[in-house]
């Protein structure tokens, strides 16, 4: 039996958030991350030609790379990115119509929320995961723990300020996976012709996550 999207995300434990300035830069980041064992990417709608990039990545990598779309705020964007190959749809905020389209198409929904009210509203609207954003700005791991106390049923993915240094504390606090931005999706490394920096960081994240899981 093949792995579900949810199993894939929780096994890898990371969702790298791609905010590249061009499709070529985006592909270079993906290549470097995959070389380090991270085979998931969230292509945000802020990337020029995001839908085309999703199609390209789907054609090139097929089942080897789990594709998601990010910064999705309309039903139309959700539909377009799912048609292009996105298996999960992430938003920075809560849009019931995006959740509805995603679920109707049999894909995984990860809306954004911050407050307890938003988080439980997102969950009750059909979210598979709730992205807590911007998590580090409101207390990081300790905020996550506080949120899960009254709502233990929530499946949470923190995003915004997650780093190699804080990764362990987030997983220990109950995060199912981590949304990681510039700490891993290092555009400067690509511009400098040093993709190996990203590959090494990807390996370092996976190592941290493996060590935390061993202790759990």
Secondary structure, DSSP 4 states (H G I P E B T S, - for coil): -PPPHHHHHHHH-EEEEE--SSHHHHHHHHHHHHHTT--EEEEETTSTTHHHHHHHHHHHHGGGSEEEEES--SHHHHHHHHHHT-SEEE-SS--HHHHHHHHHTT-EEEEEE-SHHHHHHHHHTT-SEEEETT-GGGTTHHHHHHHHHH-TT--EEEESS--HHHHHHHHHTT-SEEEE-TTTS-HHHHHTT-THHHHHHHHHHHHHHHHHHHH-
